[in-house]
Amino acid sequence: MKRTLILIGVVLVFAVFATSAFADGKYAGEFLNIGVGARALGMGGTFIGIANDGSAAYWNPAGMGGMHKKEIIAMYCPAALESVGTDDAGNLAGINVAQLGANYNYFGLVWTLGAMRIGASLVQLGIDGIYDTRGLEWDDDGDGIWETGERVFYNPDNMKEGSDMEQAIIVSFSQNFGPGLCVGANVKLLSQSVFEYEASGFGVDVGLMYRMNPGNPLMGEAASGLSVGIVARNLMDMSQMAWSVNEDKLDANGLPYYRDPAVYDGSAQNLMYPSVAAPAPATIPMGVGAGVSYTLSGMPGISAITVAADVMVGGILQDQQLMDFSAGMELWIVNMLAIRAGVKQLAGPTADLNVFTGSAGIGLKFADMVEVNYAFSGLFNIGAQDGLGAAHRMSLSFRF
């Protein structure tokens, strides 16, 4: 076991120093950074050092080792985003072209097999109401190429509404190596579809978790004390998205269906972006995170109180290493009602893109078999908008 732990330590340490080498795809797989589970999100997404429910595989797969029951979890998150188009003069401002309807969902299963835990989960983001504006005409200077400064003419007849669908299927594994010590890993199958473009890829995560007093709820022993977790997401350069063009979504001229046939004759003249060549493969930035939590339990009227903090380092944009922080707390009253709050700071490539935001949530637990959780993210927002912005998250868990 000692050799195994040394090997795991070497991998994680190497991952920290390798992070800056994989920085050429900031937005590839970006939906995987939103977070899952209303319980975790109510604490500001501070869950690397906790990771003890059905969403554990997402935050730190090693955390599944601390679960003593099988669990099914589902999360639903509706959101509304805005896209801004051109005004009558062709200026990019002023008109809300579309109200984007976004649905962000998660489903997870954790199964116990002795000292082993296996899991399967689905993360899915769908955005409807996206307008394809590549068919718009512009004030061309004669070269047939749209350039910055040339006016774009808003015409809804030359736009087509479409959607973006992104999802990840995650298969997870965790193994206990003695009291309180667990290791885990994820294999992620990724896909995305937007207009005529499609992408697929995969990623690998590894994690380590140590709980000072893991307890055993089956014996009436609650977990308490210090817990420490480490996770490396999207290891090395294996996490990539390879793009292709779905030819079924092109017309006879090899161009996308985004113009009314009664108006558009199929030629490429005066198209802002006539090419439908597949984009270059994009690397999903690697991230290394650590979390610590401390739980006090057994107090009169209070089943447990947990405070936690996480840090995540990611390498994006010209080898920059950006560091995100979060902190949160959870208070359980008579093991039935939970109150949660958290904050997080996300570092942007420039100061004006930094985000500082807060969240809060509540939870109800019934006989440790059914748990309902709610979180509101974006309680306050300083700086740029984070992910889906202000949004409601609702989760339902079953343990058996």
C-alpha positions, 0 to 999 in steps of 0.5 A: 500500500505504501508504494501505491500511495507514493505513486499517487502522490507523484502523479498529483505533484507532477500534475500540479507542475504540468498544468501550465503546459495545456492552456490552448482551449479555455472554452473546451468543456467549459460547462464542466466547471459550473458544478453539480448538486444543490448541496455542494453549490449551496456552499459555493461549490466547496466540496473537494474536501467533503465529497460524501454524497451522490455528486462526489464523483464530479467533485472528487471521485475519491470521496465516494469511498466515504459513502456507506449506502448506495445513492441516486441523485438528480439535479435540475437547473433552469436558467435564462441568458441573453444574447444581444444583436445589431440595431437598425443601423447595423451596430452591435448593441441595443436589441435583444435578439434572443432570450436563451433558454438554458437547462443544466441537469445532472444525474448520478449513481453510486454503488457500494461493493465492499471497500470499492465504490463505482459510479456513473453520472451524466452532466448535460447543458442545453441552450435553445434560442441561439440565432445563427447570424452568418447569413446577415449582409453587411456594408461590404467594401468589395472584398467579400469578407466581413471586417471589423468596422463594416456595418452588419444589417439586422434581418431576421429573414436571414437568421436561423434559430438553433441550439447548443447541446453539451454533455459528459458521461462519467464512469467513476471508481473509488477504493478504500485503503484503510480507515479514512484513506481513499483514492478514485478516478473518473473517465469522461466521455464528452460531446457537443453539438451546435448548428452543423458542428459536432465534437467528441472527446474524453478526459481522465480525473484522479483524486485522493481523500483522507478523513481523520474520523470517517465514522460509520452511519450504519453503526450510528457513528457520524463522521467528524474531524478533519478531511483533506481532498486532492483532485487532478482534472483532465489529466495531461493532454488526453482531454481533447475535443475533436470537431467535425461537420455534420453534412446532413445539416448542409445544403446541396452547395455545402453551406449551412441551412440558415437562409430562407430559400425564398430569399437565398439562392444558395451562393456564398456571396455576401456571407459573413462566414461562408466556410463550414470547415471544422474547427481545430481540436481543442484541449480541455484545460487541466486543473488541480485542486485541494480542499479541506473541511472540518466537521463538529458533531454531537452538539445539543440540537445540532447534528453537525456543522461543517466548514470548508475551503477549496482552491483550484489551479487551472492553466489557461490563456498563454500558460497563465495559471489562474487560481480560484478560491471558495469557502462554505459552511453547512449546519444540520439541525436535528439531522433533518434540516440543513442551512448552507452558505458559501462564497467563491472567487474565480480568477479571470485572465484580466482583472475586469473578468474576475468574479466574486459571488455568493450562494445559499441553500437549504436541505431536508432529510428524511430518515437518511433515505431521502434528501431534498436540497435547494441552492441559489447561486449568484446571491450577489455578483461582483465583477463578470458573470459566473457560469449560468449567472443567478440560478436556482438549483434543485436536487433529489437524492435517494439512499438505500 
